Amino acid sequence: MEFDILYKDSIRKEIESRKLEKNKKDYELVDKMRKELLDKLGVESNYLSDLVYQRIIDDRCIPILTKYIPLFENVGISLGLIQQQFYRKNNKECSDFLEKWYLDLKKNNALTNVLDNAFVKIGDKSKISFYIDLIKEKDKFSFVMVMLAKWNVKEAKPVIINRLENDKIKTLSIRALGYYKDKTTIPLVEKYLDSEYSGVRTEAKKVLEKLNNI
């Protein structure tokens, strides 16, 4: 029910924007992309909203989407497409494109959590060194950080310890350390039992119980 409401509202807003010629160039690109998806893959759509709310099953859509995504002036359109169409497990084509596009977004100071989620959903283990570089900056790519810990990537551990000290909110850094099952990290986590944030205190308690029971 909620999905239907959001989907219909998105279509309504798109129709209004098109009438007012807002983002005119972007919608012209959208229509070219929709036509190419129809002509080459038989993917039918009436609006951009169809592609943002409904996933295309055929992986052959990816090279078509990657051709258009960097061209949109409104980054929100690109991110909406990525969120719906690029969360494909172990899809190297998605992973390679997002790594390249990440560098462009970083250059323009336009990074968002959508990419954090995308890298985790894809889970491309061939990009571990790239992921480690991603998490070196505090308060960014926290989900990637937890993913590396789940994979028990030893090279990521000192980066996570550093982030435990420097991230504004420590919850995911604490959670990540718990996956290493290393008792030497107990003192690092213990001091957050008295955090002013209840979520941090709760996570510290859970991780300490896990580590103490190893």
Residue pairs with C-beta under 8 A, 6 or more apart in sequence:
3 53
6 53
7 49
7 53
10 47
10 49
10 52
10 53
11 47
11 49
14 47
14 48
14 49
15 47
17 23
17 27
18 27
23 73
23 74
23 77
25 73
26 72
26 73
26 74
26 77
27 48
29 68
29 71
29 72
30 48
30 68
30 77
32 68
33 51
33 64
33 65
33 67
33 68
34 45
34 48
34 51
36 64
37 43
37 45
37 51
37 56
37 61
37 64
38 44
38 45
40 60
40 64
41 56
41 58
41 60
41 61
41 64
43 56
43 58
43 61
45 51
48 77
48 80
51 81
51 84
51 85
52 80
52 81
52 83
52 84
53 84
54 84
55 84
55 85
56 85
59 88
59 91
59 93
61 85
62 85
62 86
62 88
62 91
62 93
62 94
62 97
63 93
65 81
65 85
65 86
66 93
66 97
69 78
69 81
69 82
69 97
69 101
70 78
70 101
70 104
72 78
75 105
75 110
79 112
79 114
82 98
82 114
82 115
82 118
83 114
83 117
83 118
86 94
86 97
86 98
86 118
86 121
86 122
87 117
87 118
87 121
87 122
88 94
88 121
88 122
89 121
89 122
89 123
90 122
90 123
90 124
91 122
91 124
92 124
92 126
94 118
94 122
95 119
95 122
95 124
95 126
95 127
98 115
98 118
98 119
98 122
99 127
99 130
102 111
102 115
102 134
105 111
105 112
105 115
111 140
113 143
115 141
116 140
116 141
116 142
116 143
116 144
117 143
119 127
119 131
119 134
119 141
119 143
119 144
119 147
120 143
120 144
120 146
120 147
123 147
125 151
128 148
128 151
128 153
128 155
131 141
131 144
131 147
131 148
131 156
132 148
132 153
132 155
132 156
132 159
134 140
134 141
134 144
135 141
135 142
135 144
135 145
135 148
135 156
135 159
135 160
135 163
136 159
138 163
138 166
138 167
138 168
139 167
139 168
139 169
142 167
142 172
142 173
143 172
145 156
145 159
145 160
145 163
145 172
145 173
145 176
146 172
146 175
146 176
146 179
148 156
148 160
148 176
149 156
149 157
149 160
149 175
149 176
149 177
149 178
149 179
149 180
150 179
152 179
152 180
157 177
157 180
157 182
160 173
160 176
160 177
161 177
161 185
161 188
163 173
164 170
164 173
164 174
164 177
164 188
164 189
167 173
169 197
169 199
169 200
170 192
170 195
170 197
170 200
170 203
170 204
171 197
171 199
171 200
171 203
174 189
174 192
174 200
174 203
174 204
174 207
175 203
175 207
177 185
177 188
177 189
177 207
178 189
178 206
178 207
178 210
178 211
181 210
181 211
181 214
182 211
183 211
183 212
183 214
185 211
186 208
186 211
186 212
189 204
189 207
189 208
189 211
190 204
190 208
192 200
192 201
192 203
192 204
193 201
193 204
193 205
193 208
194 201
195 201
195 204
